[in-house]
């Protein structure tokens, strides 16, 4: 009789309380595992986003340097101009010289409620008339772009503000000032402005990005040693 009772006790299995405790423990372990996986997924997503932001900024700075390296000279035609809002430049085509010249402009403008660093590029230009039209359109694009002009712009990175300086007469100065401008250039306003020995770009990146704060990049004329 005693053996039969012990056998029945062994066969009866778990009680309801034991099952509830086991289920609760399993649910707790599942929740902890889910939180861990969710945290890992968020961390990986954030790392990818930060990496993309850094790569985009690097690509933008590389394009900035490439545009300046490709400055083209044309008689009685400006090839670099800063008006306080946009930097316009005339550059050779990166594909082949037969494609003609291009006008490129860089600016900061409010887009979707935030400041953005933007680049605009004209189609290939083959006549002086096309060049003049593109040069004027680049200035208008920085202030009040048309729908057609927006199609030719590329958004680089969010930007709080930016500044441009020219290196002239062994000193950095405001491009709009007359400091460092040669006497010949002052005396002959009809000639194209003299290209500075260097261009300093100062970007203020907003918080919350992979990189934030003030970033400075100097470009020096290839005759003086190139960009850095």
Secondary structure, DSSP 8 states (H G I E B T S, - for coil): -HHHHHHHHHHS---HHHHHHHHHHHHHHHHHHHHHHHHHHHHHHHHHHHHHHHHHHHHHHHHHHHHHHTB--BTTB--EEE-SSEEEEEEE-SS-GGG-EEEEEEEEEEETTEEEEEEEE---B-SHHHHHHHHHHHHHHHHH--HHHHTTEEEEEE-SEEEEEEEETTEEEETTS-TT--HHHHH-TTS-----SEEEEEEEE-TTSSS-EEEEEEEE-GGGT---
